[in-house]
Amino acid sequence: MSTGLLYGQLVKQIKHAIETCALIPGDQLPGIRALSQQLVVSPTTIVKAYTGLEHEGVLELRQGAAGRLQAAKEQVHEFVRKLRARGLTEAEIRRLFEAEFTSVLDAGAEGIHR
């Protein structure tokens, strides 16, 4: 079966599930990897379908926990890389991070920055 046909069928099935209230606002869609394995299609096809439906206003996609962690990891990596480029040592970066982390925790649950 061609990718275009699989994409079209997936989009049609999701729209039908929404129309029949099998999917309601707030329901979580299957993860990309799990659904691609279940349907034996490329994860790219699932991503295209989900993002296409989001652009149509049919879905609202939110990052799951794994996505949030990956995005945070990338931000930390970039930040550390920039500090290293400024000449800070590993020990200096660790001390700064630990001091700031402690400062935020001490400020309370709101995460207010001193």
N, C-alpha and C positions, 0 to 999 in steps of 0.2 A: 504494500500500500504506500502511496506517495506521501511525503511529508505534508504537502499542501492539503491533501484529503484528510489526513489525521488531524491537522491543525483545525480545519473546518469542523470536523466532527466533535472535537473537544470543545470548541467555542460554542457550538450548537447545544451540546449536552449541558454545559454550565449555564447557559442562558435558560434552557428548559428547566433546570433544577431551581433557578431563581424564580421563574414564572409560576412554577407549581408549588413554591414555598418549601421545597425540599432543602433549599439553601435560603437562609434568612440573614438579614444584616447581623454581623457579629460572628457568624459561623466561620470556622477556620477551614480553609481549603487544604487538601492534602499537600504535603511538601513536594517540591519539584522532584527530588531524587526518588522518593517513594512512589509517586505517581508514574514517573517515567519507567520505573521497574515493573510496576503493576500492569501498565498498558503496553509495555515493551516498545517504547518510543524514545527518541532522543530527549534528554533534558531540555535541549534548546527549543524543541517543539512546545513543551510545557511552558517555558519562559515566554515564548512568543505569544502563546494563547493568553496567559495571565496578563501580560503587559498590554496586549491588544485590547482585552476586555477592560483593563484599567483606563486606557486612553478613551474608550467609548463611554466611560462613566458607569459601567456595569459593576465593576469591582473596585474596592479600595484595598490596595496591597499595603501591608505593614511588615516590617522586618521581624522575623522571629528572633528568638534568643541567640541562635547561632549567627544570624546576620548581624545583630547588634554587637556581639563579641568580636566578630571578624572586623567590623568597621572600627571598633575601638582599638583593636590590635594594630590595625594599619595606622591609626592616628598616633598611637604611642610610638610605633616604629619610626614614623616620620619625625616626630618630636625629638626622639633620642638621636636620630641621624643628624638633625639640625644642631643639637647641642654639641655633638661630637665634632661637627664641622667648625664650631666656634672655639674648639680647643679644650672643652671640658673633658675631664677624665671619667672613667666608669664610676669610680668612687664618688666623685663630685655629683654626678648625675643621680646616683643612688641616694646620697644624702639629701639633695634637693627634693627628690621625689618623696622620700620618707617624711621629711619635715612638712612638706605641703599636704601630704595625705593625712598626717596627724593633725595638722591645723584645721583641715576641713572636718575631720571627725570630731575634734574638740568643739567646733562651732555649733554642732548639733545636727539633728536629723535633716534639717532643711538644706544642709550643704552650703550654708552661708560662708563666704570667703572672707577671711580677715585681711 
